[in-house]
């Protein structure tokens, strides 16, 4: 079955590429339409809904059932990067690109820039963010790697996020005969994301492109089902990575900041205070508007950001990321310390990294509920109504909370703790999961 699928993938990639370009470029040339026009006749609104109402929330939820299948089968950016690689010089992948912090920086830049330019409100911002990311993917693919997807492995803004969440997934590609030594990095072989297939033991870098699936080979890779969350429950056997843990903490915070600055009345108070201070101290530059590619400048739509707004949004989102990292990191450190005192093996450092993964479900639900507002707005106009949508959001968060607690308990069990020790060490994790829920409360039930 894998061979026919691979045969049609180039055509599917080309179709997705054309559709993607139509979604991000078409609205720039669409004529104005009267208010209350049908969504299907309003290209900017349709593009906005498809990107933020369907694609964004559903691509994160899809990893539970199908892993990173979006990346390998549908993503036009990864495919474009690979096409570019065939034409480029195929230079060796440099150290700065292979640095594990590169996708974290990439995610922060794209997420914050998307807020300052108004990516969910203006077609020009959609073209800048998504078109710019596409160009970056093509350039990265053109320059680096030899028939590999250096972009997908090392720089994609959501690749690391999907990779972490894919550890929760119910499917995995696994070698029939697993060689010892743990999963490694190899630019040899068929894998476009440079997985050492014979030692493959984790899901995060696998984009499920089916190129390695060889049903007739005893030593090949095969697709297998597993219980959702099984990889995180036994994360000590699947290369627990501190970069992933800190990214969970930081990513949850910056996404929360991107939502809260729009709804918190206190944000406007702080903005007013900074503006008054700028006047008092003669910082008049803060009250000027900046370039269109850095902030929203649309006088015809009654939205013109000043440098004051840019500084406030960036500072607020980074501040939320810092607070999230401190709170979740501190609670995880406490949980690891209690686990070590109660007989957990591996020591405090190893326990910290392993226990950080327990927040993956609640972090994923946070992104879906908090930033998938277009999806829930459309559901609210249907049979569910606003109250029903609130119930759905609350149920999703409750499920994420329970799942996170369950993962924490299983991780502690794998560390060898007794039931009493697990109960004590689990308490900080419960508090942390609840803290994430409290932060997203306005997205679920409003202020």
Secondary structure, 3 states (H helix, E strand, C coil): CHHHHHHHHHHHHHHHHHHHHHHHHHHHHCCCCCCCCCHHHCHHHHHHHHHHHHHHHHHHHHHHHHCCHHHHHHCHHHHHHHHHHHHCCCECCCHHHHCCCHHHHHHHHHHHHHHHHCCCCCHHHHHHHHHHHHHHHHHHHHHECCCCCHHHHHCCCCHHHHHHHHCCCCEEEEECCCCCCCCCECCCCCCCCCECHHHCCCCCCCCCCCCCECCCCCCCEEEEECCCCHHHHCHHHCCCCHHHHHHHHHHHHHHHHHHHHHHCHHHHHHHHHHHHHHHHCCCHHHHCECCCCCCCEEHHHCEECEHHHHHHHHHHHHHHHHHHHHHHHHHHHHHHHHHHHCCCCCHHHHHHHHHHHHHHHHHHHHHHHHHCHHHHHHHHCCCCHHHHHHHHHHHHHHHHHHHHHHHHHHHHHHCCCCHHHHHHHHHHHHHHHHHHHHHCHHHHHCC
